[in-house]
Amino acid sequence: MVNGGSPPRLNSPLATSVGFGYAGVAMMEPTKPDIIITHESDLDGFLSGALLQRLAKKLYDTDTPLEAYHYNQWKQRELRERAAWVADFTFEPRLDKSEWMIVDHHVTESAPKNALLIHDVNKSAALLCYELCKDHGLGSPALDRLVHLNNVADLFLEDDPDFALACDYANLVKIYQFWNLQALIGGGVEKLLDHPLLEVMAVKRRIENPLGFEWSKNNVTEINPTVGYVDTVVGNNNLVVHQLLEEQAVKYPVLVTLFRRGNMVFASFRSRNGEALKVAEKFQGGGHANAAGAILPKSIRYIPDAIDYLKQVLNPKRDTPLNSLENIFASLEAEKKG
């Protein structure tokens, strides 16, 4: 689905090949971006950012700077640019700017009046970006394959024969992190195909995941009657938690894992019934209905403190003590927004 809030220019570079805007009229041209912004947490955001940079180079012969954020950081960022392209972040009213293009696949309750929104919940953000690129001669067999694998992993298409391999690709960003991986491959995302690090991912999957599953199913802490914290020691956290939910190995419909990066604690929520996103939003996070995440307040530095904080926010009686006045205010604010 392609939406825009002002009359499209029919002579635009995108007009003849990318959908429509108003009542079957060709899509309007995206403004030359001052910045490209994408999601830092996963392969979908990684590929989306790189592909939009290529598109901007093709259309405007410019090297557009790229910025990447986690959900909480993104929600706090001031939107100061006149023109921007945003990928893999939920469309919301603050993004409804006349010279902004948003390419995304998360469910949204907002409709654009000014911005150009390219949106399809059945496709990954990278696939939507790649379709724009292919319309301008930027496709290749290597990118076809890479975007397909990302699509399988990001949409968690378990029945696809490439599912296990696709999860290995997605795990590259989880393990080695966005900017480290970009520095390793530069602008050539095709270098990810058959990269030697995938051998590491495959070994980790085969050996660590079964061990991690057995450990984790016996180490679940109740946060509230519907949310359980899963302790993890080895393995792909997403796949371990998915197996716990799929096999109903634990009683909680929503499972959360926690990990530290730098001085921050990240929470990852998973479910099978669409409840994960609702829980993540209580912590100013976001994502998909069954796969969402959030960054906890800066004052939460350690996993035990994070568990206490989760209990404090998700239990209305507030019977779990917090470590500081800052945490109390953070908890109340998160509850109010949830």
C-alpha positions in Angstrom: 0.0 0.0 0.0 1.3 3.4 -0.9 -0.2 6.5 0.6 0.7 10.2 0.3 -0.9 13.4 1.5 -0.4 15.8 -1.4 -1.0 15.5 -5.2 1.7 13.3 -6.8 4.0 14.5 -9.5 3.4 12.3 -12.5 6.9 12.9 -13.9 8.6 11.7 -10.8 11.3 9.0 -11.0 9.1 6.6 -9.0 5.8 7.5 -10.7 5.6 4.9 -13.4 6.7 1.9 -11.4 5.7 2.1 -7.8 2.0 1.7 -7.1 -0.3 4.6 -6.6 -1.2 7.4 -4.2 -4.6 8.8 -4.8 -7.4 6.8 -6.5 -5.1 5.0 -8.8 -2.9 8.0 -9.6 0.9 7.3 -9.7 2.9 7.7 -6.6 4.5 11.0 -5.8 8.3 11.5 -5.9 10.1 11.3 -2.6 12.0 14.4 -1.7 15.8 14.2 -1.8 16.6 13.2 1.8 18.8 15.1 4.2 19.1 11.9 6.3 18.1 8.2 6.2 17.0 6.7 9.5 16.5 3.0 10.3 16.1 0.5 13.1 19.4 -0.5 14.7 18.3 -3.8 16.4 18.0 -6.2 13.5 18.9 -7.3 10.0 15.7 -5.8 8.6 16.7 -2.3 9.6 20.3 -3.0 8.6 19.3 -3.9 5.0 16.7 -1.2 4.8 19.1 1.5 5.6 21.7 0.3 3.1 19.1 -0.1 0.3 17.6 3.3 0.8 21.1 4.8 0.6 21.6 3.1 -2.7 18.2 4.5 -3.9 19.1 8.0 -2.9 22.4 7.7 -4.7 20.6 6.5 -7.9 17.9 9.2 -7.8 19.9 12.2 -6.6 23.6 11.2 -7.0 24.3 11.9 -3.4 25.8 10.0 -0.4 23.1 10.4 2.2 24.1 9.9 5.8 22.6 7.0 7.7 21.5 7.0 11.4 20.1 4.0 13.3 18.3 3.9 16.6 16.6 1.5 19.0 12.9 2.1 19.7 13.3 4.1 22.9 16.0 6.3 21.4 14.0 6.9 18.3 10.9 8.0 20.2 13.0 10.6 22.0 14.8 11.9 18.9 14.0 15.4 17.7 12.8 15.3 14.1 14.6 18.4 12.9 15.3 17.5 9.3 13.4 19.1 6.5 13.4 15.9 4.5 14.1 12.4 5.6 13.5 8.7 4.6 12.7 6.4 7.5 12.6 2.6 7.4 11.5 -0.1 9.8 9.8 2.2 12.3 6.1 2.3 13.0 4.3 5.2 11.2 3.0 7.7 13.8 1.6 11.3 13.6 4.9 12.9 14.4 6.4 11.5 11.2 3.6 13.0 9.1 5.8 15.6 7.4 5.3 16.7 3.8 8.9 15.9 2.7 9.3 12.7 4.6 9.0 9.1 3.2 8.4 6.2 5.6 8.9 2.6 4.5 7.5 0.2 7.1 5.6 -3.0 7.8 4.5 -2.6 11.4 0.8 -2.3 12.3 -0.2 1.4 12.6 -3.4 3.2 13.5 -2.3 6.4 11.9 -3.0 7.5 8.3 -0.7 10.0 6.5 -1.9 13.4 5.5 1.4 14.8 4.4 4.1 12.2 4.4 4.7 9.5 1.8 4.0 6.1 3.5 4.9 2.8 1.8 3.4 0.2 4.0 2.6 -3.5 3.9 2.3 -5.7 7.0 2.9 -8.8 4.9 6.4 -7.8 3.8 9.6 -6.9 5.7 10.7 -3.3 5.5 13.8 -4.4 3.6 11.7 -6.1 0.9 9.6 -2.9 0.5 12.9 -0.9 0.2 14.2 -3.4 -2.3 11.1 -3.2 -4.5 11.8 0.5 -4.8 15.4 -0.2 -5.7 14.5 -2.8 -8.3 12.2 -0.4 -10.0 15.3 1.7 -10.7 17.6 -1.1 -11.9 19.2 -1.7 -8.6 18.3 -5.4 -8.3 20.6 -8.3 -8.5 20.5 -12.1 -7.8 22.6 -11.6 -4.7 20.2 -9.0 -3.3 17.3 -11.1 -4.3 18.6 -13.9 -2.1 19.7 -11.7 0.8 16.4 -9.9 0.9 14.5 -13.2 0.7 16.4 -14.6 3.7 15.8 -11.4 5.7 12.1 -11.6 4.8 11.8 -15.2 6.1 13.6 -14.3 9.3 11.9 -11.0 10.1 8.4 -12.3 9.4 9.3 -15.6 11.1 8.1 -17.8 8.2 8.7 -21.1 9.9 7.5 -23.2 7.0 10.0 -21.8 4.6 12.8 -24.2 3.7 15.3 -21.5 4.4 14.0 -20.7 7.8 17.0 -22.0 9.8 19.5 -20.4 7.5 17.6 -17.2 7.5 17.7 -17.0 11.3 21.5 -17.5 11.1 21.7 -14.4 8.9 19.4 -12.4 11.2 21.6 -13.5 14.2 24.6 -11.8 12.6 23.2 -8.3 13.6 22.2 -9.6 17.0 25.6 -11.0 17.8 28.0 -8.6 16.1 25.7 -5.5 16.3 24.7 -3.0 13.6 27.7 -0.6 13.3 30.3 -3.3 13.8 28.8 -5.3 11.0 28.5 -2.3 8.7 32.2 -1.5 9.4 33.1 -5.1 8.5 31.3 -5.1 5.1 31.2 -1.4 4.3 28.4 -0.5 1.9 28.4 -3.8 0.1 25.6 -5.7 1.8 26.0 -8.5 -0.7 29.2 -9.4 1.2 26.9 -10.9 3.8 26.0 -13.8 1.5 27.9 -16.9 2.5 30.0 -14.8 4.8 32.4 -16.9 7.0 30.7 -15.7 10.1 27.7 -17.7 9.1 29.6 -20.8 9.9 29.8 -19.6 13.5 26.1 -18.9 13.5 25.3 -22.4 12.2 27.5 -24.1 14.9 25.9 -22.0 17.6 22.5 -23.0 16.4 23.2 -26.7 16.2 25.1 -27.0 19.5 23.9 -24.1 21.7 20.2 -23.9 21.0 19.3 -27.4 22.4 21.4 -26.7 25.5 19.9 -23.3 25.9 16.3 -24.6 25.6 16.8 -27.2 28.3 18.4 -24.6 30.6 15.9 -21.9 30.0 12.7 -23.9 30.5 13.8 -24.7 34.0 14.8 -21.1 34.7 11.8 -18.9 34.2 10.9 -16.2 36.8 7.4 -14.9 37.1 7.0 -11.2 36.5 3.2 -11.3 36.7 0.7 -14.1 36.0 1.0 -13.5 32.2 4.7 -12.5 31.8 7.7 -14.7 32.6 11.3 -13.8 32.5 13.5 -16.4 30.7 17.0 -16.7 31.9 19.3 -17.5 29.0 22.9 -18.7 29.0 23.6 -20.0 25.5 21.8 -20.2 22.2 19.8 -17.9 20.0 17.4 -16.2 22.5 14.7 -15.7 19.9 14.7 -19.3 18.8 14.9 -20.7 22.3 12.0 -18.5 23.5 10.0 -19.4 20.3 10.4 -23.1 21.1 9.3 -22.5 24.7 6.1 -20.8 23.4 5.5 -23.2 20.6 5.8 -26.3 22.8 4.0 -24.5 25.7 6.9 -25.6 27.9 6.0 -22.8 30.3 2.7 -21.4 31.6 3.3 -17.7 30.6 1.8 -16.4 27.3 4.4 -13.6 27.1 8.1 -14.3 27.7 10.8 -11.7 28.2 14.6 -11.9 27.9 17.0 -9.3 29.1 20.6 -8.5 28.0 23.1 -5.8 28.6 24.8 -3.7 25.9 27.2 -1.1 27.2 25.5 0.5 30.2 22.0 -0.2 29.0 19.6 -3.1 29.6 17.4 -4.3 26.7 14.2 -6.2 27.1 12.9 -8.5 24.3 9.3 -9.6 24.5 7.8 -12.6 22.6 4.3 -14.2 22.5 2.1 -16.3 20.3 -1.2 -14.4 20.8 -0.3 -10.8 20.0 0.4 -9.7 23.5 4.1 -9.0 23.3 3.7 -5.5 21.7 1.2 -4.4 24.4 3.7 -5.2 27.1 6.6 -3.6 25.3 4.7 -0.4 24.9 4.4 -0.1 28.7 8.2 0.5 28.6 8.0 2.9 25.6 9.1 0.1 23.3 7.7 -1.1 20.0 7.8 -3.8 17.3 5.5 -6.5 16.1 2.5 -8.0 17.8 4.4 -11.1 18.9 8.0 -9.8 18.8 8.8 -6.4 20.4 11.5 -4.8 22.5 12.4 -1.9 24.7 15.3 -0.2 26.4 14.9 0.1 30.2 15.7 3.4 32.0 19.4 4.4 32.2 19.3 3.9 36.0 18.7 0.2 35.4 22.2 -1.2 35.0 22.0 -4.9 36.0 19.7 -7.8 35.2 18.4 -8.3 38.8 17.4 -4.6 38.9 15.7 -5.0 35.6 13.7 -7.9 36.8 12.5 -5.8 39.8 11.7 -3.0 37.5 9.6 -5.2 35.2 7.7 -6.4 38.2 7.1 -2.9 39.5 5.7 -1.7 36.2 3.6 -4.8 35.4 2.1 -5.3 38.9 -0.3 -2.6 40.0 0.3 -3.0 43.7 3.9 -1.8 43.4 5.0 -4.2 46.1 8.5 -4.6 44.6 11.0 -2.0 46.0 13.1 0.0 43.5 16.6 1.1 44.1 16.2 4.8 43.6 13.8 7.7 43.3 14.7 7.9 39.6 13.4 4.4 39.1 10.1 5.1 40.8 9.5 8.1 38.5 10.5 6.1 35.5 8.1 3.3 36.5 5.2 5.7 37.0 5.9 7.4 33.7 6.0 4.0 31.8 2.8 3.0 33.5 1.1 6.2 32.5 2.1 5.8 28.9 1.1 2.2 28.8 
